Amino acid sequence: MLYRIRHVTRFDYAQPVGFARCNLRLKPILWSGQEVLDYALSVEPGGRTFPARAEAGLANVVRLVMENATSTLTIESSARIRVERPIPVPSSSDPTLAGIARLARESRDASPASPASYLFPSPQIPLDGAIAQWCAPDLAPDRGVLEAAYALATRIQREFDFDPSATLVDTPPRAAFDKRRGVCQDFAQIMISGLRAAGLPAAYVSGYLRTLPPPGQPRLVGADATHAWVLVWAGPDLGWVGVDPTNGIWMAEDHVVMAIGRDYAEIAPIDGIVLGSGAQDMHVSVDVEPLEEAGT
């Protein structure tokens, strides 16, 4: 599937901002099953941009520095991406959770994609006894890793309600867990907390999901949003496998990976500092357009 993705973020400041220094993680990374064909970034009213090293996680980072006073800042990212990713199929020959946990502990891989980097709690996803206990029935040590990951994701999808008003971006996993409601970030964090408690490497994914309009209705341009889901390491042969607990589905051709980290804080699309006074409003518009379906 070929996609054109347009991601626009606009900041409106109550008082002019004299200086801003931001990290932009908006260009999708090179990852299994996807290829970035072209990419463009624009900033209005302008500023200095230059590549920066990802301090954590797997991300393409651009540093933005604004040194002239402005009351608005618009950041537009556009990309054309091909995604060809098969749906995973659990098998009786899949490694067990106990085997995966052992292999991850013994791993000597020091790369950013090392399973050992995603075994332990992170600042936004601590281990939690109640979450671990709730997840444990799906994570028996002798169960195949793909079967177990899918079972847990679909259980979260069944038993939790999607409610954008229930949580904020900094709501801890336990608060969303107790409410049994939240958004994709909350469901991903709950699943990751449970997987790590079972000794399994689990990563947080920020990216895009193609949404389909109701039958007979046109696509709404700009109505999509960034999405979050989970990667679980399934051993050296299967590698990292994605599963989406918000929708109870595998990561496949409808998912575009933007960045991967231990939690959201490592791979937020935009973060940084601004020097100014007064409030700010942020407006985000995302459009994921399937080009092949449009005949272009």
N, C-alpha and C positions, 0 to 999 in steps of 0.2 A: 504494500500500500504506500502511495506517495502522498505526503501531506505538505501543505503550506501552513506555517504557524506564525501568527502575529500576536505579540504580547506587548501591551502598552500600559505603562504605569505613569500616572500623573499625580504630582504633589502640588497642592495649593497651600501657600503659607499665609497666615494672617498678617504677618509682618515680613518685610523682605529679609531673606537669609543671605548673610554676607560670605559664608564659606560652607562647603559641604565636601565630605570625603566618604565615598561609598564603595562597597564591593558589589559588583554585579555578577551573578551566576546565572546567566540567561541563555548562554549558548549550550545546546545539548551536547553531552559528552559522546565520545566514541565508545560504543558498548555493543555487546553481542546482539545481533539481529537488527541493528539500525545503522544508517549511514547518513551523515550530514552532507548534503549536496551543495548548498550555499547558505551563507549567513550574513546578516547585516545588522549593525547597531547604530542608532541615531539618538542624540541627546539635544534637547532644546531647552534653554537658549544656548547651549554649547558648554564646553568644558574640556579639560584634558583627560584623555583616556589612554591607558596603557595596560598590557598584560601583567598579571600578578600571580604569584605562586599560591596554589591552594594550601592553606595552612593545615587543613584537615579534610578528610573525605576525598571524593572524586568529583572534581568540578572544573569547568573552565571559568577562571576568574578574571574580570577586567576591573581595574581601579579607576574610579571617576573622581576627579577633583574639580570643584566649582569654586572660583575665587572672585567672581563678580556678583554683586547683589541681584537677587531675583525673587519674584513673588510666586513663580511657578517653575516646575521642573517636569519635563516629559521625557521618559525613556522608552524608546520603541525598539523591540527586538523582533527580527523576522528571519525565518529559516525555511528551507525546503529540505525535507527529510524522507528517506525511504526506509520503511520498516517491514522486515520479512522475518517473522518470529513464530515458530510453530508452537502450538499449545502443548505443554508437557503432558505426558501420559504416565501415571503411576504404574509401577511394575513390581512383581514379587521379587525381582532381583535387585531392587533399589537398596542402597545401604540403609541400615537401621539408624535410629536416632542415637543410640549408644555408640555405634561405630562412627557417626559423624562427629559427635562430641569428642571422642578420643582422637580422631584425625586432626580436628581443629586445635586441640591442646598440644599436639605433637608437631604442628606445622612450623616450619622455619622460614616461611615466606614473609619477607619484610616489605612487600610492595603495598601500595594503597588499597589494593583489593584483597589483601591477606585475610583469611577467615579469622585469624587470631585478633585482628583489630576490632572485630565486631562481636566478641564473646562477652564483654564485660559491660557493666552499667555505664551510662553516659549522663552528662549533667541534666538533660531533659527527660531521660528514660531510666530512672532508678529501678532496681529490683524491688518487688512488692510482694509480700506474702500472700495477700488475698488474690491478686492477679495470677500469681504462680499456681495457687491451688485451683483456681477456676479453669486455667488452661491445661492443667495436668492430665485430665482424662483423655485428651486428644494426643498427648505427647508421651505415650508409653515408650520406654527405651527400646523395646523390640519391634516397634512399628516402623514401616518404611517411611523415609523422610518426605517423599512427595505426598503420599497418602495422608500423613499426619499434618503437614502444612496446609493442605487443602481443607482437611476436616476442621482445623482450627479457624481458618479464614471464613469458611461458610457458616460456622457456628456464630462467629462475631456478627456476620451479616444478618443472621436470623434473629439474634437476641438483643441487638442494639439498634436504636432508632437514630436515623440521620436527622439532626436538628441543629442548624447553624446558630441558633440563639442560645444553645446550651453551654457553649465553651468559648474561650478566647484563645489566641495564638499561644499564650503562655500557660494555659490550663494544664496541670500535671496529669499524667495518665490515671492516677488513682481517682481523681475527682470525676473524670469522664466515666471511668469504670463504675463508680458508685451510682452515678446517674443512669447508667445504661443508655447513654445518648451522647451525641457529639457529631464531629465531622471526620473527614478522611484522615486528617492528622492524628486525631484521637484514637481512631481504630487501629491505625498503623502502629502507634506507640504502645497501645495495649498488647497487640500481638507480639511486637518485638520484646517487650518486657517479659512476656510468658515464655517465648522461645529462648531468650538468654538465661532465664531462670532454670531452664532444662539443660543448659550447657551447650546451646546451639548458636552458631554465628548468625546474626540477623542484622540487616542494614535497613536504613530509612531511605526511601526513594522520593525525590521530588521530580515531577514531570507533568505530562499532559495526557489526557484521556479523550479520545474522540467520543463525542456524545451524539446520539441519534435523535432527530426530532420525532414527534408522534407521527403515525402513518398519515400521509396526505398533507403534512405541514412542512413549510420550507425551513431550512436551517436559519437560526438566528445568529447573525454575524456578531461576534464579540460577547456571546453569552456563555462561552465555555470558561473554564477556570483552571488554575493549576491544580494538580492532584497529588496525592501521596499514597504510597503503598509499601510493600515489604519485599526484601530479598532475603532468602534463606540459602545458606551454603549447603549444597547437597553432595559434597565430596569432589575429588579431583576430576572425575569423569563427567559428572553432570554440571559441576560448577555452580554458579549463582542462579537461582531460579526465582522468578517473581510471582507473587500472589497478592491479590487485591482484596483485603477484608471488607472494604466498604461495599463492594459489589458481589463478593463471593465468587471471584473468577480468577483465572490465571492471568499473568502478564503476557500479552500476545501482541497482535498487530495493532490493536487499538491504543496501546500504551507507548508513549515516547519518554525515554529517560532523559532528564535534564541534568541531575546531579545525584550523587549517592554519598551518604555519610552515616555517622552513628546516630544522629538525631537532627531535627530541623535546624537547630542553631548553627550547625556546621555548614549547611547548604541552603540557607534562606536565599531566595532569588535576589533580594536587595537588602543590604544592611549597611550601617555606617553611622556617621555623626553629622549633624548640621549645627551651625552656630547662628542663633537667632532667638527671637522671643515670640510668644504667642503660639496658637494652636496650628496644627496642620491637618489637612484632609488628604487622603490617598484614594485614588480611583484606579481600579485595575480592569482591563479588558483583554480577554484572551479569545482568539479565534483559531480553531483547529479545522482546517479545510481539507477534505480528501480530494486531491486533484484528479485522480484517475476516475473517480465517480463523476466528476464534473466534466470529464472529457478534455482536460487541459494538460 
